[in-house]
């Protein structure tokens, strides 16, 4: 069920508990709000936590999640710059694929769109998102239906093949057209992350570059520059790159999905449920903690040794790095 969720203003009050907890890495980076502050709650976007101002956050569409290829064959990726949030997950052959979340705005075109995985169930379920993909293996489609995940695949509204690109990297979607056929109730989706503010984030340690390495060798590299993180090996054009203010690394268990791809590679399945280590990068600093998630559809929560860890409102890229075979380095 969708419900009203924590806003940035409400998070300020909740974070007072965190501010009072000790530990050198858990000291807030700024001053605490005054006790007599009576800041009014304001509407925020569920996938960024950012204030919506006068904009309506209860839209006549669900969250749409497009599965976008993340290899050199996808260059240039289209539509990343307009996304609210991105989740990077491991797929077969040691490569990765992007689950790109759209809600506050819809770009005209996104792609190249590829297929879904069982891993996506735990990624999209917390906000009742609709999957946008080329299709999926029969085993995956059966599991998506069992878990109640709505999906729209090639052949539906908005899908088209672009000339000048080779298949299968030429499938694109006009999200506005697809959204018309995926209407749901206008209730605001749940917050995807526990949103907060920079001032209430533990101090952590300096870390201005990140290398997230997935099983099989693929590495996504980030540099903190001028207030945002820049993906040094992005396949999107510079003006269309996703520029997050947060990079959140979750160390996850990865199992076998139970079938192989057409090339004979075993298909991995990321388990986004349970618990594991978390690394939150914000404004060139790293805060360590743990994550937990009760079931595939459960809300994602974060903790430090001092208490709840909230994510500063803004665009976030989530790296689902395998516990075994993956690695995260920074400096």
Beta strands, then each sheet from edge to edge (+ up, - down):
strand 1: 64-69
strand 2: 85-90
strand 3: 96-102
strand 4: 110-111
strand 5: 130-132
strand 6: 151-152
strand 7: 159-161
strand 8: 171-173
strand 9: 195-196
strand 10: 205-206
strand 11: 209-213
strand 12: 219-225
strand 13: 228-231
strand 14: 246-260
strand 15: 266-271
strand 16: 274-282
strand 17: 285-293
strand 18: 300-304
strand 19: 307-308
strand 20: 311-312
strand 21: 316-322
strand 22: 327-330
sheet 1: 6+ 5+ 1+ 3- 2+ 21+ 14+ 15-
sheet 2: 6+ 5+ 1+ 3- 2+ 21+ 14+ 16- 17+ 10-
sheet 3: 6+ 5+ 1+ 3- 2+ 21+ 14+ 16- 17+ 18- 19+
sheet 4: 4+ 8- 7+
sheet 5: 9+ 20+
sheet 6: 13+ 12- 11+ 22-
end
